[in-house]
Amino acid sequence: MCQLCYRFFSPDMLAPHHIKTVGSGGGDVLGNLISLCAECHTRVHTSGKWVLYEALKSRIVADDPEDYETQINEIKDRLNI
């Protein structure tokens, strides 16, 4: 499944995408990779980090506003924004 548009694809139709680039210190670890379909992968690379930021932000589940802010800041840090 694409982790941006939530459509289902066979595994060979998905590509890994680094949340924090390798050049910025991100590694090839599961916590730094998401699976994207070709369309969403292109969208992220052409539209910039904000597409990915909005998608990751929409997945935050937090009852406490401070926890929400902490998670927002972690996403921003991972994306270098």
HELIX and SHEET records of a PDB file:
HELIX    1   1 PRO A   11  MET A   13  5                                   3    
HELIX    2   2 VAL A   22  SER A   24  5                                   3    
HELIX    3   3 LEU A   30  ASN A   32  5                                   3    
HELIX    4   4 ALA A   38  SER A   47  1                                  10    
HELIX    5   5 LYS A   49  LYS A   57  1                                   9    
HELIX    6   6 PRO A   65  LEU A   79  1                                  15    
SHEET    1   A 2 LEU A  14  HIS A  18  0                                        
SHEET    2   A 2 LEU A  33  CYS A  37 -1                                        
END                                                                             
